[in-house]
Amino acid sequence: MKLTVEQCRAGRALLNWSAADLASIAKMSVITVKRFEGGQNIASSSLTKISETLTAAGVILIEDGAASPSGRAGVRLA
C-alpha cells in the first residue's frame, strides 16, 4: 500500500506529532517530510520509512476501498 499525503498528515495528527517529530523519529530531514506532505515526489525508501514509523507508533493505515465509513484511504490509531 502506498502512503498518501492525507494519511501522513492524519497519522501525525493522531499522534500529536509535528513534521519535525516525524522526521526525527524516522531519521530523515524535516524537508523530506514537508516535501512529501506538499505533494512533491520523494525517494521510495523515504516513503517506506515514513509509513513504517507511523505504523510502529500505532497508526493503522486503511487502504482505498477498504472497509471504512468513507470507503477511501484513511488512518486510525491502534
C-alpha positions as CSV (number, residue, x, y, z in Angstrom):
1,M,0.0,0.0,0.0
2,K,1.3,3.4,-0.9
3,L,1.0,6.0,1.9
4,T,-0.9,9.1,0.8
5,V,-0.2,12.7,1.8
6,E,-3.5,12.8,3.7
7,Q,-2.7,9.6,5.6
8,C,0.6,11.0,6.6
9,R,-0.9,14.3,7.9
10,A,-3.7,12.4,9.6
11,G,-1.4,9.9,11.2
12,R,0.8,12.7,12.6
13,A,-2.3,14.5,13.9
14,L,-3.4,11.3,15.7
15,L,0.0,11.0,17.3
16,N,0.2,14.8,18.0
17,W,3.5,14.9,16.1
18,S,4.9,17.8,14.2
19,A,6.6,17.2,10.8
20,A,9.9,17.7,12.8
21,D,8.9,15.0,15.3
22,L,8.1,12.5,12.5
23,A,11.4,13.4,10.7
24,S,13.4,12.9,13.9
25,I,11.9,9.5,14.7
26,A,12.1,8.3,11.1
27,K,15.7,9.6,11.0
28,M,15.3,11.8,8.0
29,S,15.3,15.5,7.3
30,V,12.2,17.6,8.0
31,I,12.5,18.9,4.5
32,T,11.8,15.4,3.2
33,V,8.6,15.1,5.3
34,K,7.5,18.6,4.2
35,R,8.2,17.9,0.5
36,F,6.1,14.7,0.7
37,E,3.3,16.5,2.5
38,G,3.5,19.3,0.0
39,G,2.8,16.8,-2.9
40,Q,6.3,16.5,-4.2
41,N,8.0,13.2,-5.0
42,I,10.4,11.7,-2.5
43,A,12.5,8.5,-2.7
44,S,10.6,5.3,-2.2
45,S,12.9,4.4,0.7
46,S,11.9,7.6,2.4
47,L,8.2,6.9,1.8
48,T,8.7,3.5,3.3
49,K,10.4,4.9,6.4
50,I,7.6,7.3,7.0
51,S,5.0,4.6,6.6
52,E,6.9,2.2,8.9
53,T,7.4,4.9,11.5
54,L,3.7,5.8,11.7
55,T,2.8,2.1,11.8
56,A,5.3,1.4,14.6
57,A,3.8,4.2,16.6
58,G,0.3,2.6,16.4
59,V,-1.2,4.2,13.3
60,I,-3.2,1.8,11.2
61,L,-3.3,2.7,7.5
62,I,-6.6,2.0,5.8
63,E,-6.3,1.3,2.1
64,D,-8.5,3.0,-0.5
65,G,-11.7,0.8,-1.0
66,A,-11.2,-0.9,2.4
67,A,-14.0,-1.1,4.9
68,S,-14.2,2.5,6.3
69,P,-17.0,4.9,6.7
70,S,-16.0,6.8,3.5
71,G,-14.6,3.8,1.6
72,R,-11.4,5.9,1.0
73,A,-7.9,5.7,2.3
74,G,-7.5,6.8,5.9
75,V,-6.0,6.1,9.3
76,R,-6.9,5.1,12.8
77,L,-5.0,4.6,16.0
78,A,-4.5,1.1,17.3
